[in-house]
Each structure stands twice: as structure tokens, then as C-alpha cells.
Amino acid sequence: MRNYTLLSIAETTSTNHCLNELCKTQHIAEFTCVQTPFQTAGRGQQGNSWESERDKNLLFSLVLYPTFIEARQGFILSEIVAL
């Protein structure tokens, strides 16, 4: 079983933005997850916003360092997760 870190935040602009900023300043272990019950400026695909009601959605971002797929095929991971 792999170890993981769960960072719970009461509120954030975006779990993706929060995790991205952490990755810029320090090494973040694979499977680190940031989750929140509410985000004020969630991000969707291709510049779209992601709106949600407090405590009504699963709002999280997860760090993966996939070595089994080429970087140019990374969107496949998004498709798999969406399913």
C-alpha cells in the first residue's frame, strides 16, 4: 500500500491552484491530495470555471508522477479519471 498525504483546507480559491503553488515551492510527494468543502474560484478544463455549492461536491486535487505514460499523452489520465 502506498503512503499518501491528505491536506484538508476549510476554503480555497482552487484545490488545483493550491497544490500547484505548493509544488512550485517544495517537493510534494506523489499521491498528496488537497481537499476542501468549498472553493471560490474552481478551475475546469480549457479555462472554464468550476462552480460548486459548499459541502455538496468532492473537491480535490491529487499529485501523480506517472512514469507509465508519455507526457504528450497526459490527457488520457484525465479521461480515465472522468470515467
mmCIF file of the N, C-alpha and C atoms, coordinates in Angstrom:
data_MODEL
# 
_entry.id   MODEL 
# 
loop_
_atom_site.group_PDB 
_atom_site.id 
_atom_site.type_symbol 
_atom_site.label_atom_id 
_atom_site.label_alt_id 
_atom_site.label_comp_id 
_atom_site.label_asym_id 
_atom_site.label_entity_id 
_atom_site.label_seq_id 
_atom_site.pdbx_PDB_ins_code 
_atom_site.Cartn_x 
_atom_site.Cartn_y 
_atom_site.Cartn_z 
_atom_site.occupancy 
_atom_site.B_iso_or_equiv 
_atom_site.pdbx_formal_charge 
_atom_site.auth_seq_id 
_atom_site.auth_comp_id 
_atom_site.auth_asym_id 
_atom_site.auth_atom_id 
_atom_site.pdbx_PDB_model_num 
ATOM 1   N N  . MET A 1 1  ? 0.830   -1.176 0.000   1.00 0.00 ? 1  MET A N  1 
ATOM 2   C CA . MET A 1 1  ? 0.000   0.000  0.000   1.00 0.00 ? 1  MET A CA 1 
ATOM 3   C C  . MET A 1 1  ? 0.882   1.250  0.000   1.00 0.00 ? 1  MET A C  1 
ATOM 4   N N  . ARG A 1 2  ? 0.528   2.225  -0.814  1.00 0.00 ? 2  ARG A N  1 
ATOM 5   C CA . ARG A 1 2  ? 1.307   3.449  -0.899  1.00 0.00 ? 2  ARG A CA 1 
ATOM 6   C C  . ARG A 1 2  ? 0.916   4.431  0.196   1.00 0.00 ? 2  ARG A C  1 
ATOM 7   N N  . ASN A 1 3  ? 1.884   5.205  0.634   1.00 0.00 ? 3  ASN A N  1 
ATOM 8   C CA . ASN A 1 3  ? 1.605   6.274  1.584   1.00 0.00 ? 3  ASN A CA 1 
ATOM 9   C C  . ASN A 1 3  ? 1.056   7.470  0.838   1.00 0.00 ? 3  ASN A C  1 
ATOM 10  N N  . TYR A 1 4  ? 0.233   8.241  1.502   1.00 0.00 ? 4  TYR A N  1 
ATOM 11  C CA . TYR A 1 4  ? -0.288  9.457  0.909   1.00 0.00 ? 4  TYR A CA 1 
ATOM 12  C C  . TYR A 1 4  ? -0.444  10.513 1.988   1.00 0.00 ? 4  TYR A C  1 
ATOM 13  N N  . THR A 1 5  ? -0.534  11.756 1.564   1.00 0.00 ? 5  THR A N  1 
ATOM 14  C CA . THR A 1 5  ? -0.759  12.873 2.465   1.00 0.00 ? 5  THR A CA 1 
ATOM 15  C C  . THR A 1 5  ? -2.053  13.541 2.055   1.00 0.00 ? 5  THR A C  1 
ATOM 16  N N  . LEU A 1 6  ? -2.925  13.786 3.018   1.00 0.00 ? 6  LEU A N  1 
ATOM 17  C CA . LEU A 1 6  ? -4.173  14.479 2.769   1.00 0.00 ? 6  LEU A CA 1 
ATOM 18  C C  . LEU A 1 6  ? -4.120  15.833 3.458   1.00 0.00 ? 6  LEU A C  1 
ATOM 19  N N  . LEU A 1 7  ? -4.222  16.897 2.659   1.00 0.00 ? 7  LEU A N  1 
ATOM 20  C CA . LEU A 1 7  ? -4.259  18.253 3.188   1.00 0.00 ? 7  LEU A CA 1 
ATOM 21  C C  . LEU A 1 7  ? -5.688  18.759 3.088   1.00 0.00 ? 7  LEU A C  1 
ATOM 22  N N  . SER A 1 8  ? -6.329  18.970 4.220   1.00 0.00 ? 8  SER A N  1 
ATOM 23  C CA . SER A 1 8  ? -7.700  19.468 4.247   1.00 0.00 ? 8  SER A CA 1 
ATOM 24  C C  . SER A 1 8  ? -7.683  20.964 4.529   1.00 0.00 ? 8  SER A C  1 
ATOM 25  N N  . ILE A 1 9  ? -8.343  21.709 3.666   1.00 0.00 ? 9  ILE A N  1 
ATOM 26  C CA . ILE A 1 9  ? -8.381  23.165 3.782   1.00 0.00 ? 9  ILE A CA 1 
ATOM 27  C C  . ILE A 1 9  ? -9.840  23.581 3.902   1.00 0.00 ? 9  ILE A C  1 
ATOM 28  N N  . ALA A 1 10 ? -10.159 24.460 4.848   1.00 0.00 ? 10 ALA A N  1 
ATOM 29  C CA . ALA A 1 10 ? -11.546 24.881 5.070   1.00 0.00 ? 10 ALA A CA 1 
ATOM 30  C C  . ALA A 1 10 ? -12.139 25.547 3.828   1.00 0.00 ? 10 ALA A C  1 
ATOM 31  N N  . GLU A 1 11 ? -11.319 26.349 3.135   1.00 0.00 ? 11 GLU A N  1 
ATOM 32  C CA . GLU A 1 11 ? -11.763 27.031 1.916   1.00 0.00 ? 11 GLU A CA 1 
ATOM 33  C C  . GLU A 1 11 ? -10.529 27.467 1.135   1.00 0.00 ? 11 GLU A C  1 
ATOM 34  N N  . THR A 1 12 ? -10.627 27.424 -0.167  1.00 0.00 ? 12 THR A N  1 
ATOM 35  C CA . THR A 1 12 ? -9.523  27.851 -1.022  1.00 0.00 ? 12 THR A CA 1 
ATOM 36  C C  . THR A 1 12 ? -10.083 28.384 -2.336  1.00 0.00 ? 12 THR A C  1 
ATOM 37  N N  . THR A 1 13 ? -9.269  29.093 -3.075  1.00 0.00 ? 13 THR A N  1 
ATOM 38  C CA . THR A 1 13 ? -9.716  29.542 -4.390  1.00 0.00 ? 13 THR A CA 1 
ATOM 39  C C  . THR A 1 13 ? -9.910  28.336 -5.296  1.00 0.00 ? 13 THR A C  1 
ATOM 40  N N  . SER A 1 14 ? -8.934  27.421 -5.277  1.00 0.00 ? 14 SER A N  1 
ATOM 41  C CA . SER A 1 14 ? -8.961  26.247 -6.136  1.00 0.00 ? 14 SER A CA 1 
ATOM 42  C C  . SER A 1 14 ? -7.993  25.218 -5.569  1.00 0.00 ? 14 SER A C  1 
ATOM 43  N N  . THR A 1 15 ? -8.434  23.981 -5.443  1.00 0.00 ? 15 THR A N  1 
ATOM 44  C CA . THR A 1 15 ? -7.522  22.941 -4.960  1.00 0.00 ? 15 THR A CA 1 
ATOM 45  C C  . THR A 1 15 ? -6.361  22.759 -5.932  1.00 0.00 ? 15 THR A C  1 
ATOM 46  N N  . ASN A 1 16 ? -6.635  22.902 -7.214  1.00 0.00 ? 16 ASN A N  1 
ATOM 47  C CA . ASN A 1 16 ? -5.592  22.765 -8.225  1.00 0.00 ? 16 ASN A CA 1 
ATOM 48  C C  . ASN A 1 16 ? -4.556  23.879 -8.073  1.00 0.00 ? 16 ASN A C  1 
ATOM 49  N N  . HIS A 1 17 ? -5.019  25.095 -7.893  1.00 0.00 ? 17 HIS A N  1 
ATOM 50  C CA . HIS A 1 17 ? -4.105  26.231 -7.724  1.00 0.00 ? 17 HIS A CA 1 
ATOM 51  C C  . HIS A 1 17 ? -3.285  26.065 -6.444  1.00 0.00 ? 17 HIS A C  1 
ATOM 52  N N  . CYS A 1 18 ? -3.931  25.672 -5.369  1.00 0.00 ? 18 CYS A N  1 
ATOM 53  C CA . CYS A 1 18 ? -3.245  25.474 -4.099  1.00 0.00 ? 18 CYS A CA 1 
ATOM 54  C C  . CYS A 1 18 ? -2.133  24.436 -4.233  1.00 0.00 ? 18 CYS A C  1 
ATOM 55  N N  . LEU A 1 19 ? -2.445  23.310 -4.834  1.00 0.00 ? 19 LEU A N  1 
ATOM 56  C CA . LEU A 1 19 ? -1.462  22.237 -4.998  1.00 0.00 ? 19 LEU A CA 1 
ATOM 57  C C  . LEU A 1 19 ? -0.346  22.655 -5.956  1.00 0.00 ? 19 LEU A C  1 
ATOM 58  N N  . ASN A 1 20 ? -0.693  23.370 -7.005  1.00 0.00 ? 20 ASN A N  1 
ATOM 59  C CA . ASN A 1 20 ? 0.299   23.861 -7.948  1.00 0.00 ? 20 ASN A CA 1 
ATOM 60  C C  . ASN A 1 20 ? 1.291   24.799 -7.260  1.00 0.00 ? 20 ASN A C  1 
ATOM 61  N N  . GLU A 1 21 ? 0.795   25.698 -6.410  1.00 0.00 ? 21 GLU A N  1 
ATOM 62  C CA . GLU A 1 21 ? 1.674   26.620 -5.680  1.00 0.00 ? 21 GLU A CA 1 
ATOM 63  C C  . GLU A 1 21 ? 2.588   25.855 -4.718  1.00 0.00 ? 21 GLU A C  1 
ATOM 64  N N  . LEU A 1 22 ? 2.075   24.844 -4.053  1.00 0.00 ? 22 LEU A N  1 
ATOM 65  C CA . LEU A 1 22 ? 2.911   24.022 -3.175  1.00 0.00 ? 22 LEU A CA 1 
ATOM 66  C C  . LEU A 1 22 ? 4.015   23.337 -3.962  1.00 0.00 ? 22 LEU A C  1 
ATOM 67  N N  . CYS A 1 23 ? 3.684   22.819 -5.139  1.00 0.00 ? 23 CYS A N  1 
ATOM 68  C CA . CYS A 1 23 ? 4.675   22.130 -5.974  1.00 0.00 ? 23 CYS A CA 1 
ATOM 69  C C  . CYS A 1 23 ? 5.772   23.076 -6.463  1.00 0.00 ? 23 CYS A C  1 
ATOM 70  N N  . LYS A 1 24 ? 5.457   24.352 -6.595  1.00 0.00 ? 24 LYS A N  1 
ATOM 71  C CA . LYS A 1 24 ? 6.459   25.329 -7.029  1.00 0.00 ? 24 LYS A CA 1 
ATOM 72  C C  . LYS A 1 24 ? 7.476   25.631 -5.934  1.00 0.00 ? 24 LYS A C  1 
ATOM 73  N N  . THR A 1 25 ? 7.089   25.468 -4.676  1.00 0.00 ? 25 THR A N  1 
ATOM 74  C CA . THR A 1 25 ? 7.955   25.872 -3.575  1.00 0.00 ? 25 THR A CA 1 
ATOM 75  C C  . THR A 1 25 ? 8.649   24.726 -2.859  1.00 0.00 ? 25 THR A C  1 
ATOM 76  N N  . GLN A 1 26 ? 8.164   23.494 -3.070  1.00 0.00 ? 26 GLN A N  1 
ATOM 77  C CA . GLN A 1 26 ? 8.760   22.351 -2.378  1.00 0.00 ? 26 GLN A CA 1 
ATOM 78  C C  . GLN A 1 26 ? 8.444   21.061 -3.127  1.00 0.00 ? 26 GLN A C  1 
ATOM 79  N N  . HIS A 1 27 ? 9.177   20.014 -2.772  1.00 0.00 ? 27 HIS A N  1 
ATOM 80  C CA . HIS A 1 27 ? 8.871   18.720 -3.378  1.00 0.00 ? 27 HIS A CA 1 
ATOM 81  C C  . HIS A 1 27 ? 7.626   18.165 -2.699  1.00 0.00 ? 27 HIS A C  1 
ATOM 82  N N  . ILE A 1 28 ? 6.628   17.840 -3.491  1.00 0.00 ? 28 ILE A N  1 
ATOM 83  C CA . ILE A 1 28 ? 5.389   17.266 -2.981  1.00 0.00 ? 28 ILE A CA 1 
ATOM 84  C C  . ILE A 1 28 ? 5.363   15.797 -3.385  1.00 0.00 ? 28 ILE A C  1 
ATOM 85  N N  . ALA A 1 29 ? 5.176   14.944 -2.406  1.00 0.00 ? 29 ALA A N  1 
ATOM 86  C CA . ALA A 1 29 ? 5.188   13.503 -2.659  1.00 0.00 ? 29 ALA A CA 1 
ATOM 87  C C  . ALA A 1 29 ? 4.010   13.082 -3.526  1.00 0.00 ? 29 ALA A C  1 
ATOM 88  N N  . GLU A 1 30 ? 4.250   12.059 -4.347  1.00 0.00 ? 30 GLU A N  1 
ATOM 89  C CA . GLU A 1 30 ? 3.179   11.504 -5.157  1.00 0.00 ? 30 GLU A CA 1 
ATOM 90  C C  . GLU A 1 30 ? 2.035   11.049 -4.249  1.00 0.00 ? 30 GLU A C  1 
ATOM 91  N N  . PHE A 1 31 ? 0.819   11.201 -4.713  1.00 0.00 ? 31 PHE A N  1 
ATOM 92  C CA . PHE A 1 31 ? -0.418  10.866 -4.008  1.00 0.00 ? 31 PHE A CA 1 
ATOM 93  C C  . PHE A 1 31 ? -0.774  11.861 -2.907  1.00 0.00 ? 31 PHE A C  1 
ATOM 94  N N  . THR A 1 32 ? -0.104  13.015 -2.882  1.00 0.00 ? 32 THR A N  1 
ATOM 95  C CA . THR A 1 32 ? -0.556  14.080 -1.981  1.00 0.00 ? 32 THR A CA 1 
ATOM 96  C C  . THR A 1 32 ? -1.860  14.613 -2.531  1.00 0.00 ? 32 THR A C  1 
ATOM 97  N N  . CYS A 1 33 ? -2.830  14.812 -1.644  1.00 0.00 ? 33 CYS A N  1 
ATOM 98  C CA . CYS A 1 33 ? -4.165  15.257 -2.044  1.00 0.00 ? 33 CYS A CA 1 
ATOM 99  C C  . CYS A 1 33 ? -4.549  16.499 -1.241  1.00 0.00 ? 33 CYS A C  1 
ATOM 100 N N  . VAL A 1 34 ? -5.049  17.513 -1.923  1.00 0.00 ? 34 VAL A N  1 
ATOM 101 C CA . VAL A 1 34 ? -5.619  18.698 -1.279  1.00 0.00 ? 34 VAL A CA 1 
ATOM 102 C C  . VAL A 1 34 ? -7.123  18.621 -1.481  1.00 0.00 ? 34 VAL A C  1 
ATOM 103 N N  . GLN A 1 35 ? -7.872  18.733 -0.386  1.00 0.00 ? 35 GLN A N  1 
ATOM 104 C CA . GLN A 1 35 ? -9.331  18.681 -0.484  1.00 0.00 ? 35 GLN A CA 1 
ATOM 105 C C  . GLN A 1 35 ? -9.938  19.811 0.341   1.00 0.00 ? 35 GLN A C  1 
ATOM 106 N N  . THR A 1 36 ? -11.126 20.214 -0.073  1.00 0.00 ? 36 THR A N  1 
ATOM 107 C CA . THR A 1 36 ? -11.834 21.289 0.603   1.00 0.00 ? 36 THR A CA 1 
ATOM 108 C C  . THR A 1 36 ? -13.342 21.104 0.437   1.00 0.00 ? 36 THR A C  1 
ATOM 109 N N  . PRO A 1 37 ? -14.142 21.610 1.368   1.00 0.00 ? 37 PRO A N  1 
ATOM 110 C CA . PRO A 1 37 ? -15.581 21.571 1.181   1.00 0.00 ? 37 PRO A CA 1 
ATOM 111 C C  . PRO A 1 37 ? -16.095 22.719 0.307   1.00 0.00 ? 37 PRO A C  1 
ATOM 112 N N  . PHE A 1 38 ? -15.225 23.732 0.056   1.00 0.00 ? 38 PHE A N  1 
ATOM 113 C CA . PHE A 1 38 ? -15.651 24.877 -0.752  1.00 0.00 ? 38 PHE A CA 1 
ATOM 114 C C  . PHE A 1 38 ? -14.458 25.566 -1.404  1.00 0.00 ? 38 PHE A C  1 
ATOM 115 N N  . GLN A 1 39 ? -14.609 25.886 -2.687  1.00 0.00 ? 39 GLN A N  1 
ATOM 116 C CA . GLN A 1 39 ? -13.596 26.675 -3.391  1.00 0.00 ? 39 GLN A CA 1 
ATOM 117 C C  . GLN A 1 39 ? -14.285 27.843 -4.083  1.00 0.00 ? 39 GLN A C  1 
ATOM 118 N N  . THR A 1 40 ? -13.629 28.977 -4.048  1.00 0.00 ? 40 THR A N  1 
ATOM 119 C CA . THR A 1 40 ? -14.234 30.216 -4.552  1.00 0.00 ? 40 THR A CA 1 
ATOM 120 C C  . THR A 1 40 ? -13.963 30.471 -6.026  1.00 0.00 ? 40 THR A C  1 
ATOM 121 N N  . ALA A 1 41 ? -12.955 29.839 -6.570  1.00 0.00 ? 41 ALA A N  1 
ATOM 122 C CA . ALA A 1 41 ? -12.596 30.064 -7.978  1.00 0.00 ? 41 ALA A CA 1 
ATOM 123 C C  . ALA A 1 41 ? -12.080 28.772 -8.601  1.00 0.00 ? 41 ALA A C  1 
ATOM 124 N N  . GLY A 1 42 ? -12.903 27.741 -8.537  1.00 0.00 ? 42 GLY A N  1 
ATOM 125 C CA . GLY A 1 42 ? -12.504 26.447 -9.073  1.00 0.00 ? 42 GLY A CA 1 
ATOM 126 C C  . GLY A 1 42 ? -12.206 26.533 -10.562 1.00 0.00 ? 42 GLY A C  1 
ATOM 127 N N  . ARG A 1 43 ? -11.318 25.657 -11.004 1.00 0.00 ? 43 ARG A N  1 
ATOM 128 C CA . ARG A 1 43 ? -10.902 25.648 -12.402 1.00 0.00 ? 43 ARG A CA 1 
ATOM 129 C C  . ARG A 1 43 ? -11.358 24.377 -13.085 1.00 0.00 ? 43 ARG A C  1 
ATOM 130 N N  . GLY A 1 44 ? -11.953 24.527 -14.248 1.00 0.00 ? 44 GLY A N  1 
ATOM 131 C CA . GLY A 1 44 ? -12.322 23.387 -15.068 1.00 0.00 ? 44 GLY A CA 1 
ATOM 132 C C  . GLY A 1 44 ? -11.317 23.233 -16.197 1.00 0.00 ? 44 GLY A C  1 
ATOM 133 N N  . GLN A 1 45 ? -11.685 22.495 -17.203 1.00 0.00 ? 45 GLN A N  1 
ATOM 134 C CA . GLN A 1 45 ? -10.797 22.285 -18.344 1.00 0.00 ? 45 GLN A CA 1 
ATOM 135 C C  . GLN A 1 45 ? -10.843 23.478 -19.287 1.00 0.00 ? 45 GLN A C  1 
ATOM 136 N N  . GLN A 1 46 ? -9.747  23.700 -19.959 1.00 0.00 ? 46 GLN A N  1 
ATOM 137 C CA . GLN A 1 46 ? -9.621  24.701 -21.019 1.00 0.00 ? 46 GLN A CA 1 
ATOM 138 C C  . GLN A 1 46 ? -10.071 26.082 -20.582 1.00 0.00 ? 46 GLN A C  1 
ATOM 139 N N  . GLY A 1 47 ? -9.705  26.473 -19.347 1.00 0.00 ? 47 GLY A N  1 
ATOM 140 C CA . GLY A 1 47 ? -10.001 27.821 -18.869 1.00 0.00 ? 47 GLY A CA 1 
ATOM 141 C C  . GLY A 1 47 ? -11.405 28.020 -18.327 1.00 0.00 ? 47 GLY A C  1 
ATOM 142 N N  . ASN A 1 48 ? -12.216 26.983 -18.290 1.00 0.00 ? 48 ASN A N  1 
ATOM 143 C CA . ASN A 1 48 ? -13.561 27.106 -17.739 1.00 0.00 ? 48 ASN A CA 1 
ATOM 144 C C  . ASN A 1 48 ? -13.517 27.147 -16.216 1.00 0.00 ? 48 ASN A C  1 
ATOM 145 N N  . SER A 1 49 ? -14.499 27.813 -15.612 1.00 0.00 ? 49 SER A N  1 
ATOM 146 C CA . SER A 1 49 ? -14.571 27.826 -14.152 1.00 0.00 ? 49 SER A CA 1 
ATOM 147 C C  . SER A 1 49 ? -15.348 26.608 -13.672 1.00 0.00 ? 49 SER A C  1 
ATOM 148 N N  . TRP A 1 50 ? -15.164 26.289 -12.403 1.00 0.00 ? 50 TRP A N  1 
ATOM 149 C CA . TRP A 1 50 ? -15.841 25.151 -11.799 1.00 0.00 ? 50 TRP A CA 1 
ATOM 150 C C  . TRP A 1 50 ? -16.594 25.680 -10.593 1.00 0.00 ? 50 TRP A C  1 
ATOM 151 N N  . GLU A 1 51 ? -17.915 25.696 -10.683 1.00 0.00 ? 51 GLU A N  1 
ATOM 152 C CA . GLU A 1 51 ? -18.740 26.216 -9.599  1.00 0.00 ? 51 GLU A CA 1 
ATOM 153 C C  . GLU A 1 51 ? -19.315 25.067 -8.795  1.00 0.00 ? 51 GLU A C  1 
ATOM 154 N N  . SER A 1 52 ? -19.432 25.280 -7.482  1.00 0.00 ? 52 SER A N  1 
ATOM 155 C CA . SER A 1 52 ? -19.960 24.228 -6.614  1.00 0.00 ? 52 SER A CA 1 
ATOM 156 C C  . SER A 1 52 ? -20.565 24.847 -5.364  1.00 0.00 ? 52 SER A C  1 
ATOM 157 N N  . GLU A 1 53 ? -21.500 24.125 -4.782  1.00 0.00 ? 53 GLU A N  1 
ATOM 158 C CA . GLU A 1 53 ? -22.087 24.540 -3.514  1.00 0.00 ? 53 GLU A CA 1 
ATOM 159 C C  . GLU A 1 53 ? -21.259 23.974 -2.370  1.00 0.00 ? 53 GLU A C  1 
ATOM 160 N N  . ARG A 1 54 ? -21.212 24.721 -1.270  1.00 0.00 ? 54 ARG A N  1 
ATOM 161 C CA . ARG A 1 54 ? -20.460 24.269 -0.097  1.00 0.00 ? 54 ARG A CA 1 
ATOM 162 C C  . ARG A 1 54 ? -20.977 22.899 0.363   1.00 0.00 ? 54 ARG A C  1 
ATOM 163 N N  . ASP A 1 55 ? -20.050 22.002 0.632   1.00 0.00 ? 55 ASP A N  1 
ATOM 164 C CA . ASP A 1 55 ? -20.346 20.662 1.159   1.00 0.00 ? 55 ASP A CA 1 
ATOM 165 C C  . ASP A 1 55 ? -21.209 19.785 0.248   1.00 0.00 ? 55 ASP A C  1 
ATOM 166 N N  . LYS A 1 56 ? -21.295 20.102 -1.043  1.00 0.00 ? 56 LYS A N  1 
ATOM 167 C CA . LYS A 1 56 ? -22.152 19.319 -1.942  1.00 0.00 ? 56 LYS A CA 1 
ATOM 168 C C  . LYS A 1 56 ? -21.366 18.594 -3.039  1.00 0.00 ? 56 LYS A C  1 
ATOM 169 N N  . ASN A 1 57 ? -20.037 18.712 -3.029  1.00 0.00 ? 57 ASN A N  1 
ATOM 170 C CA . ASN A 1 57 ? -19.228 18.131 -4.095  1.00 0.00 ? 57 ASN A CA 1 
ATOM 171 C C  . ASN A 1 57 ? -17.938 17.553 -3.530  1.00 0.00 ? 57 ASN A C  1 
ATOM 172 N N  . LEU A 1 58 ? -17.318 16.691 -4.299  1.00 0.00 ? 58 LEU A N  1 
ATOM 173 C CA . LEU A 1 58 ? -15.978 16.228 -3.984  1.00 0.00 ? 58 LEU A CA 1 
ATOM 174 C C  . LEU A 1 58 ? -15.015 17.189 -4.666  1.00 0.00 ? 58 LEU A C  1 
ATOM 175 N N  . LEU A 1 59 ? -14.320 17.979 -3.879  1.00 0.00 ? 59 LEU A N  1 
ATOM 176 C CA . LEU A 1 59 ? -13.400 18.987 -4.420  1.00 0.00 ? 59 LEU A CA 1 
ATOM 177 C C  . LEU A 1 59 ? -11.992 18.639 -3.958  1.00 0.00 ? 59 LEU A C  1 
ATOM 178 N N  . PHE A 1 60 ? -11.194 18.110 -4.881  1.00 0.00 ? 60 PHE A N  1 
ATOM 179 C CA . PHE A 1 60 ? -9.840  17.717 -4.513  1.00 0.00 ? 60 PHE A CA 1 
ATOM 180 C C  . PHE A 1 60 ? -8.938  17.719 -5.734  1.00 0.00 ? 60 PHE A C  1 
ATOM 181 N N  . SER A 1 61 ? -7.661  17.812 -5.473  1.00 0.00 ? 61 SER A N  1 
ATOM 182 C CA . SER A 1 61 ? -6.624  17.659 -6.497  1.00 0.00 ? 61 SER A CA 1 
ATOM 183 C C  . SER A 1 61 ? -5.579  16.710 -5.953  1.00 0.00 ? 61 SER A C  1 
ATOM 184 N N  . LEU A 1 62 ? -4.984  15.942 -6.839  1.00 0.00 ? 62 LEU A N  1 
ATOM 185 C CA . LEU A 1 62 ? -4.070  14.870 -6.464  1.00 0.00 ? 62 LEU A CA 1 
ATOM 186 C C  . LEU A 1 62 ? -2.801  14.968 -7.299  1.00 0.00 ? 62 LEU A C  1 
ATOM 187 N N  . VAL A 1 63 ? -1.655  14.766 -6.653  1.00 0.00 ? 63 VAL A N  1 
ATOM 188 C CA . VAL A 1 63 ? -0.369  14.769 -7.361  1.00 0.00 ? 63 VAL A CA 1 
ATOM 189 C C  . VAL A 1 63 ? -0.044  13.357 -7.835  1.00 0.00 ? 63 VAL A C  1 
ATOM 190 N N  . LEU A 1 64 ? 0.227   13.249 -9.127  1.00 0.00 ? 64 LEU A N  1 
ATOM 191 C CA . LEU A 1 64 ? 0.701   11.986 -9.703  1.00 0.00 ? 64 LEU A CA 1 
ATOM 192 C C  . LEU A 1 64 ? 1.958   12.277 -10.511 1.00 0.00 ? 64 LEU A C  1 
ATOM 193 N N  . TYR A 1 65 ? 2.883   11.358 -10.472 1.00 0.00 ? 65 TYR A N  1 
ATOM 194 C CA . TYR A 1 65 ? 4.079   11.429 -11.301 1.00 0.00 ? 65 TYR A CA 1 
ATOM 195 C C  . TYR A 1 65 ? 4.105   10.170 -12.166 1.00 0.00 ? 65 TYR A C  1 
ATOM 196 N N  . PRO A 1 66 ? 3.256   10.099 -13.178 1.00 0.00 ? 66 PRO A N  1 
ATOM 197 C CA . PRO A 1 66 ? 3.142   8.864  -13.961 1.00 0.00 ? 66 PRO A CA 1 
ATOM 198 C C  . PRO A 1 66 ? 4.379   8.614  -14.820 1.00 0.00 ? 66 PRO A C  1 
ATOM 199 N N  . THR A 1 67 ? 4.927   7.438  -14.683 1.00 0.00 ? 67 THR A N  1 
ATOM 200 C CA . THR A 1 67 ? 6.076   7.052  -15.495 1.00 0.00 ? 67 THR A CA 1 
ATOM 201 C C  . THR A 1 67 ? 5.649   6.065  -16.587 1.00 0.00 ? 67 THR A C  1 
ATOM 202 N N  . PHE A 1 68 ? 4.396   5.635  -16.538 1.00 0.00 ? 68 PHE A N  1 
ATOM 203 C CA . PHE A 1 68 ? 3.901   4.630  -17.477 1.00 0.00 ? 68 PHE A CA 1 
ATOM 204 C C  . PHE A 1 68 ? 3.292   5.242  -18.730 1.00 0.00 ? 68 PHE A C  1 
ATOM 205 N N  . ILE A 1 69 ? 3.314   6.566  -18.834 1.00 0.00 ? 69 ILE A N  1 
ATOM 206 C CA . ILE A 1 69 ? 2.702   7.233  -19.980 1.00 0.00 ? 69 ILE A CA 1 
ATOM 207 C C  . ILE A 1 69 ? 3.573   8.422  -20.391 1.00 0.00 ? 69 ILE A C  1 
ATOM 208 N N  . GLU A 1 70 ? 3.675   8.674  -21.664 1.00 0.00 ? 70 GLU A N  1 
ATOM 209 C CA . GLU A 1 70 ? 4.460   9.809  -22.150 1.00 0.00 ? 70 GLU A CA 1 
ATOM 210 C C  . GLU A 1 70 ? 3.733   11.108 -21.819 1.00 0.00 ? 70 GLU A C  1 
ATOM 211 N N  . ALA A 1 71 ? 4.490   12.173 -21.585 1.00 0.00 ? 71 ALA A N  1 
ATOM 212 C CA . ALA A 1 71 ? 3.907   13.466 -21.215 1.00 0.00 ? 71 ALA A CA 1 
ATOM 213 C C  . ALA A 1 71 ? 2.896   13.957 -22.250 1.00 0.00 ? 71 ALA A C  1 
ATOM 214 N N  . ARG A 1 72 ? 3.155   13.719 -23.512 1.00 0.00 ? 72 ARG A N  1 
ATOM 215 C CA . ARG A 1 72 ? 2.248   14.207 -24.566 1.00 0.00 ? 72 ARG A CA 1 
ATOM 216 C C  . ARG A 1 72 ? 0.906   13.474 -24.560 1.00 0.00 ? 72 ARG A C  1 
ATOM 217 N N  . GLN A 1 73 ? 0.819   12.364 -23.833 1.00 0.00 ? 73 GLN A N  1 
ATOM 218 C CA . GLN A 1 73 ? -0.424  11.604 -23.746 1.00 0.00 ? 73 GLN A CA 1 
ATOM 219 C C  . GLN A 1 73 ? -1.108  11.788 -22.381 1.00 0.00 ? 73 GLN A C  1 
ATOM 220 N N  . GLY A 1 74 ? -0.707  12.803 -21.651 1.00 0.00 ? 74 GLY A N  1 
ATOM 221 C CA . GLY A 1 74 ? -1.209  13.025 -20.295 1.00 0.00 ? 74 GLY A CA 1 
ATOM 222 C C  . GLY A 1 74 ? -2.705  13.207 -20.192 1.00 0.00 ? 74 GLY A C  1 
ATOM 223 N N  . PHE A 1 75 ? -3.341  13.710 -21.237 1.00 0.00 ? 75 PHE A N  1 
ATOM 224 C CA . PHE A 1 75 ? -4.789  13.920 -21.178 1.00 0.00 ? 75 PHE A CA 1 
ATOM 225 C C  . PHE A 1 75 ? -5.538  12.598 -20.999 1.00 0.00 ? 75 PHE A C  1 
ATOM 226 N N  . ILE A 1 76 ? -4.928  11.514 -21.385 1.00 0.00 ? 76 ILE A N  1 
ATOM 227 C CA . ILE A 1 76 ? -5.549  10.198 -21.206 1.00 0.00 ? 76 ILE A CA 1 
ATOM 228 C C  . ILE A 1 76 ? -5.858  9.958  -19.726 1.00 0.00 ? 76 ILE A C  1 
ATOM 229 N N  . LEU A 1 77 ? -4.980  10.435 -18.835 1.00 0.00 ? 77 LEU A N  1 
ATOM 230 C CA . LEU A 1 77 ? -5.231  10.282 -17.396 1.00 0.00 ? 77 LEU A CA 1 
ATOM 231 C C  . LEU A 1 77 ? -6.513  11.004 -16.991 1.00 0.00 ? 77 LEU A C  1 
ATOM 232 N N  . SER A 1 78 ? -6.732  12.201 -17.518 1.00 0.00 ? 78 SER A N  1 
ATOM 233 C CA . SER A 1 78 ? -7.959  12.938 -17.218 1.00 0.00 ? 78 SER A CA 1 
ATOM 234 C C  . SER A 1 78 ? -9.189  12.182 -17.702 1.00 0.00 ? 78 SER A C  1 
ATOM 235 N N  . GLU A 1 79 ? -9.078  11.592 -18.864 1.00 0.00 ? 79 GLU A N  1 
ATOM 236 C CA . GLU A 1 79 ? -10.199 10.818 -19.401 1.00 0.00 ? 79 GLU A CA 1 
ATOM 237 C C  . GLU A 1 79 ? -10.499 9.599  -18.527 1.00 0.00 ? 79 GLU A C  1 
ATOM 238 N N  . ILE A 1 80 ? -9.464  8.935  -18.061 1.00 0.00 ? 80 ILE A N  1 
ATOM 239 C CA . ILE A 1 80 ? -9.641  7.756  -17.209 1.00 0.00 ? 80 ILE A CA 1 
ATOM 240 C C  . ILE A 1 80 ? -10.304 8.150  -15.898 1.00 0.00 ? 80 ILE A C  1 
ATOM 241 N N  . VAL A 1 81 ? -9.825  9.220  -15.291 1.00 0.00 ? 81 VAL A N  1 
ATOM 242 C CA . VAL A 1 81 ? -10.399 9.681  -14.021 1.00 0.00 ? 81 VAL A CA 1 
ATOM 243 C C  . VAL A 1 81 ? -11.847 10.094 -14.194 1.00 0.00 ? 81 VAL A C  1 
ATOM 244 N N  . ALA A 1 82 ? -12.170 10.727 -15.306 1.00 0.00 ? 82 ALA A N  1 
ATOM 245 C CA . ALA A 1 82 ? -13.547 11.170 -15.564 1.00 0.00 ? 82 ALA A CA 1 
ATOM 246 C C  . ALA A 1 82 ? -14.519 10.000 -15.666 1.00 0.00 ? 82 ALA A C  1 
ATOM 247 N N  . LEU A 1 83 ? -14.029 8.880  -16.145 1.00 0.00 ? 83 LEU A N  1 
ATOM 248 C CA . LEU A 1 83 ? -14.889 7.702  -16.262 1.00 0.00 ? 83 LEU A CA 1 
ATOM 249 C C  . LEU A 1 83 ? -15.178 7.109  -14.906 1.00 0.00 ? 83 LEU A C  1 
# 
